[in-house]
Amino acid sequence: MKKTVTHIARFLPLLLLAAVACQDSWNRHYSYDKTLGGEDLLTTLKAEASYSRFVKLIEIAGLQDKLAGSGSYTVWAPHNDFIPDSVYTSGDTALIRDVVHNHIAYFLHSTAEAYSGSSVMMLNGKYIHFGKGGSEKFAFGGFELDPADRVCSNGVLHGLAGYVPFEYNLWEYLEKTPELSLLLQAYNFYDSTYMDRERSRRIGVDSMGNHVYDTVLIQENTLLRRIGKIYNEDRNYTMIAPTNRAFEQAFDYYKNYYKSNGGPTVTMNKDSIQRTRTHLALIRNLIFEGGFDTLTDTAVVSTFGYRFSNPGELFDGRRIETSNGDLFIVDSLRFDPYELVYREMVYEVEKVCTPEDVTTANYTLLYPGENTKTQGISGGYFYITESSASRDPKLTVRFGDSILSAKYDIYCTIVPGNTEDSTNMEEKTLLDFAMSYKNGHFARNVNLNRAQETHPTELGLVQAGSEVNIPTFDSEVSLTITIKVPSAQRDKYKRNVRIDNVRLVPAGRSPNF
């Protein structure tokens, strides 16, 4: 992730240089009071003694050739008095490079186009405010500029009465902090490299007749692309960062929810699957949109979409202000497991079931009409009816790998017959439930509750089983619902049912119904 993200964030502007018409930009930017100069930026800086310290830092950072070349740059150069001795005498080349990059931007940025809320992306990808401050004087990073811009042959020079310290962003802070190395490794697992087909150029054919490309590779983190690009500077986040000890403690606890059967082929490394899924469960909910001061104190929602009701506990740690948000280093991940992973799961039959899941029966997908008196139906429902007097109608609901290796109370939401016909007040049936899952290569079937009676006039839950143990999360668990009415009771019970959804509720907890 280090090379991937830093490369993208810091060098993406280079791709745009060819598209800039420098002369047009020059004419457009400069129609105001200015001091003209025909020398390049580096020569102009060297000509003034008050910039000697910054020139020395430029040389250490290896940017002298760029500032003496033909590219377009803007430099906000601190005068000597404002560069701290701790920076000027530092032997840390990386620090000096970051500091210099923090004062130089691609392209031409004049005070003519700066305004109170504007900011500029620097060579290091940081965004720094450039515009009028409260005193109506132009400032960069909160420090005032010299009265006039200096126009050079390859850019613009602003004298700066201050020094803008380099600030790490969230990702850079993770990279530089040893006590967060396990968290960093977990995110790095999702680094990916692939070819950019639009920008890659075909340059020939090899001896085997295969096309040869001048390849442009894109490197990115597929998880952070979804939950928050904490390596970019264009928006702010709040992030929880568990120390290595806290991460290990959380892993040891949550790994029990991700016991594996060996994946789809049953031959994959079970420990590796367990470790990967546990890490994902922990790290995908650590990022929140906006700075900490924008969050509420009653509940917060992660960028992954999960809601947590204990922000006071979640952010109980050491607060670090970074260039793109707030980092909280915590000695314990204080998530409620019932909010983080062991959550109630609802499987809507119209979304997860297919015609192949209905056996020895007919089915119709129905939606409640405008005049129905039945409230609480979540979308559509399956109306299952018998197709043969000698065979029991069945519906199988497959849970996928969002289930955990844990105990659940299982419920089925049944829609009453009077939903469609207000005069249908007595229709009810009997249901049997059974669970199936893989144990190694072999399927195991477990009978659950039998002869469960449905309610004729109310939307309600029928319990399929209590404290049902799921041994592994990836064992292709399914629930089969069977309409099982003995011949002697078919005058009392119908052989049809309307199924809204199936609920998996953590054992011992009340369903959210």
N, C-alpha and C positions, 0 to 999 in steps of 0.2 A: 504493500500500500504506500510505502514511503516514496519510492521512485514514481509510482503510478500517479499519485495525486499531486505531488509537488511538480512533476513535469507538466501535467495538464494545467494546473492553476497558474504556473509562472510563465509558460511559454505559449499558451494559446494566442496571445496578442500577436505573436510573430506571424501567424497565418494570415493576419489582416494587413500586414504592411504593404504587400504588393498592390492592394486595392486602394491605397491612399494616393491621391494626387497632391503632392507636397506643395506645388506652386499655388494651386487653388486654395488649399488650406491656409497658406501664408497670406494671400490677399484677403481672404475672408476674415482672418483673425486679427489683422493688424491695421486698424484705421483709427488709432488712438495715440495718446502721448507715450512715446517710447524712445529708447536710446538705441539707435541702429548700430550693429557691429557686423563686420564681414568675416570674423574668425569663427572657428568651430567652438563648441562648448568647452572642450578641455583647454584649448589655448586661452580662451577668455577667462576661465577659472584660474589658470596659472598666472595670468597677468596681474591678478589682484592678490596682494599679500594676505588679506583678511580671509581668503579661502584656502590657505595653504594646508591647514589640517584636513579639510575635506578632500583636497586633491590627494593627499597622502593615503587617505582611506580608500579613495577611488582606485589608486594603483594597487593597494593590497587586495582589493576585491576583484581586480582584473578587468575593470571596465574602461580603462583608458583608451583602448582601441575603438570601442563603440562610440565614445563621446568625441573622438577625433575623426570619426568616419562620416558616412553620408546618410546614415539613418536619421529618423526624426525622433527627438527626445525632448522632454521637459525636465529641468533640474531645479529642485528647491534646495539651494546650498546654504547650510548653516554657516554663519561667520564663526571664526575661530573661538571666540569667547564662549560660544554656546555648545561646543562639543566637549563632553565630559572627559577628564583625564582617564577615567576607567575604561572608556571606549578607545581613546586615541592611543593609549599605551598597551592595549590588550593584545595578547598573542593568539587570541581565538579568531582565526580567519573566517570561520563560518559566521560568527557574531558580526564581524565587521562587514561581511558581504550582505548580511541581512539589513544592517543599518543603512548601508549605501543604497541598496535596492529600495529601502523605505523612503528615499528622497528623490527617486527618479521614476519617470513614467514614459511609456511610449507615446509618440505623437506630440502634437502641439497643444498646450493648454495655457490660454492667456487669461488675464484678469477681465478681458472684454466679455468673455463668455461664462465666467464664474458667477455664481449667485449664492444666496445665503444657505441653501440646502444642498448644494452640489458636492460631489465627491469624485475622486479620481482613483483609478486602479493603478497601483505602482508595479514595478518590475516583479515584486514578490507576490503579487496577487492581492495585496492588502488594499482596502479602500480607505482613503484619508480625505477628510473634509478640506475643500478648497473653495473659498468664497468669502463673502463679507461677514464679519463677526458683529458682535453687539455694538461696537464702536463705529460701524459702517466702514471700517478699514479692512482691506483684504488680508486674509489669514490662511495659513496652511497648517492643519493639525493643531489649531488654536494659537499659532504664533504669527505675528505680523510680518508682512513682506516689506522689502525695500520699496520706495515710492514708484519706481519705474521698472517695467519688464526689460530684460536685455535680449534682443533678438539676434541670434547667432546663425551661422550658415547652415547648421543642422539641428536647430531647435530653439528653445526658449530657456533663459536662465532667470530664476527668481532668487534674490537674496533673502535669507530667512533669519529673523531675529529669534532663533530658538532651535531646538533639536527634538525631532519626533522619535521617541523611543520605539524600538521594534517590539511588537506584541505578538506572542504566539496565538494562533487560532486554536480551536478545540482539538483538531487532529494533530497539529504540531506539538501541542502540550502532551497528548498521549504518547507521541513518539519520543519525547525527551524525558519522560518521567519513568524511571525504572520500576517504581512500585505499581505502575499500571500496565506492565508488560503483558500480563495474561489477557487483559481486555483487548489490548492492541492485537495480539495474536489471533484472538477469536474473530475480530473484524477482518484481519488480513486473509483469513480463509476464503473470503468472498471476492478477492481480487481476480480480475479476469482480463485477458488480452485477446483481441480479435481484430480482423482486418477491416479497415474502412474501404468498402468497395467503391464508393463514390470518388474518393480522393486517391486511391491506388491507381497507378498507371501501367497499362500493359506495354512492355518494352520489347517483346520478342517471343520466340518459341524455342524450347530446348530440343535436344537430339531425339527425344521421345515424342515430340509433337505436342507437348504440354505448353500452355501459355506461361510466360515468365512475367512477373509484375515487379515494378518498383513499388514496394508495399508500404502503405501508411498504416501503422498499428494504433489502435485505441486501447488504452489501459484504464480500467475503472473498477470500482468496487460495486458489485451488483446489489449488495444489500444496502449500502449507504446511498446509492442512487435512489432507492425507494424511500428510505426512512429519514434521510437528511444528509445533505452534502456538507458535512462539518469541516471539510477541507477547503471549501469555498468561502469567500468573504462577502457574498452578495446578500446574505440574510443572516439573522441571528437565531441562535438556539439556546436552550438550556439542557444540560446533559449531566447525568449521574455517572460517576466513574468509580466503580468499586476497586479498592486496593487488591493486590494479588491474594492476600489472605481472605478478604471478603469474597472475592470471586471463587476461590477454592471452596469456601464454606457453603456458598450458594450452590455451587456445582454438586457437592456431595449430597445436598438435600434434594435438589430438583432432579437429579439423574434417575431417581427411583420412578419417576413418571415416564421415563423414556426407555424402558427395557425393550430390547429388540428381538425379533424372531429371525433376523438375518435379511431383512428387506424383501423386495418382490420375488427374488430368486431363492431366498432362504439360505443363500451361500455367502452373503456379504459379511464383513467383520462386524459382529454385534456390538463390541465395545466401541468401535469407531463410529457406528451409527448413533449409539447412545450419547457419546461425547458431543458429536456434531449437533444433534437435535437439542441437547440440553443447553449448549452454548447459544444456539439460535434463540431459544426461549428466553434466555437471560439478556441478550444484547439488543434484541429488536425493540425493546420498550424502554430504553434508557435516554431517548432523545425527545425533546418537547419543543414545539414551535414557539419562537420568540424568546426574548430575554427573560430572566427570572422575575423581574418586577412586573412583567405583563401577565404572569400566571395568577390564577385565583388561589385562594387559601382553603377552598372547600373541596375541590376536585380538579384533577388535571387529566388531559388526554394525550397519550404519546403520539408521535408521528405515525406509528404503526396502527393507531386507532383504538387502543385499549384505554379504558377509563380507570383511574385510580382515585380512591377516596381519602387517602392519607398523605397529602403533600407535605404536611409538617414533618412527618417521619421520613419520607422518601429523601428529602433534601437536607437531612440532618448531617451535615458534614462540612468540610473546609471549602469555602467558596473561592474560586479563582476567576477573576474577570479576564476574558480573552478578547481578541480582536473581533470575534464573531459570536460572542455569547458568554454564558456563565457555566462554569464547570464546578460540580460539587463532588469532591473526593470523599467517599464514605467508607467507613470501616465495617459496614454491614449493609447488605441489600434488604431493605425493610419492606419489600413487596408482600402484600397479602397473597398467598398462593392461590386463593379462590378467585382473585382478580387477575393474576398473572398467567397461570396455566390451568389450574384445576377449576375450570369454569363450566357452567351449564352449557351444553351443546344442544342446539335445536336443528333438526334435519327436516326441512320442508319437503314433503314427498313429491310435489310437483317440480322441484328443482333437482332432487337427487335420485329419483326413481325413473326408470325407463319401462317401456312395454315388456321388455324381457324379465323385469322384476315381478310381473304379475303372472301367476301360474294357475292353471285350472280355474280360470275366472275371466269375467269380462270387467272392463273398467272404463270410466269416463272421468275426464278432468273437468271439474266444475268450479265456478266462482260464485260467491254469495251475491244474490240479486239486491237491487236497491231497496226492496221492500222487506227484506228478511228481518226477522226479529232476533236472530242469533248474532250476538256481538262477540268479537274477539277472534274471529277466524283470521289466520295470518296468511292472506293470499288465497291460492286455490286449494282444492282438496280432491283426493281420489275417491270416487264412488265405485266400490268393488261389489260385484254381483256374481252369483253362481252361474257357471256355464254348463254344469252337469249335476244332476241330482245325486250322483254316486261319488263325486269328487269334491273335496273341500277347497274353497277359494283361499288363495294365499297371496301375500305381498311381502317381498323381501326388501329391507332398507339397509343399505351398505354405508358404513360409517367412515370409510377412508382412513387416512393416517392422522387426522386431527384429534383422534381419540387418544387417551393416555393409558399407560399401564397402571390402572387404579381401580377402585371400586365405585360403582355407580348404582343409583336407583334409576330405573328406566320406566318411562311413561309414554303412553300413546294418547294423543289428543283426538277425541272422537267428535265428529259433527253430528248433531241429531237430525232425524228425518224431517222434522217440521221446519228445517231451514229452507227447503224447497217447496214444501206443501204444508201450510199452516194447519191443515186438518189431520196431518199424520202425527198423532200424539202417542202412539203405542209401539212404534217399531223399535225393537232392540235385538241384540244378538249376543252370542257367546264367543269369546276369543281365547285362543291358546297362543302362547309365545315361546319361542325357542331362539337360542343364540348359537351362532357358528363362528369358529375362528380356527386359524392354522396353529398347530402345535408342531413346530418343525415343518416337515413336508406334508404332514397328515392333517386332515380336517377333523375338528372335534365339535360335536353337537351337544348342547346343554339345554335341557328342558327348563323353562321358567314357569311363570304363573299359568294356570290352566283355568278354563271355564270362567273367564272374567266377563261380567255382564256390563253392557253399555247402558247409558241413560237415554231414554226415549225422547226427552224434550230439552235437554241442556247440553251445551258444549262442556265437555268434561274430560278429565284425565283418567285413564285406565292404567293401573300399574302393571307393567310387564314383568318386573322383577325388582328385588331389593338387594342391596349390597352385592351386586353382580361383579365378580372379579374379572378384570381384563388383564391377562398375564403379560402381554406385549402390545405396544401401540401399533405395530405394523403387521399384525397377524390377520388382516382382512376380516375384521369383525363385522358381522351382520346380524340383524334381527328379523326373524320370519314371523309374520302375523297370520294366523290361520283362523278362518271362521269355522268353528267346530260345534255344530249343533246336532245332537243325537236325533235319530229318526223319531223317537217318541216325543220329542219336545219341539218339533218343527211347527206345530200350531201356535206355540207361545213365542218362539224366536225366529226371526227371519235370517236368511243366509246371505245377507249383504251388510256392508258397513261403509261409512264415510270417514276417511282418515285425513286429518289435517297435517300432523307432524309427529315426529318421535323426539322425545327429550331424554338426554342423558344428564342426570343431576348428580353432583358429588354426593356420595353416600351419606345419609343422615341429614342432608340439608333440604329445605323446602324448595319446590320448583317455583320458578318465576312465572307464575301463571295467573 
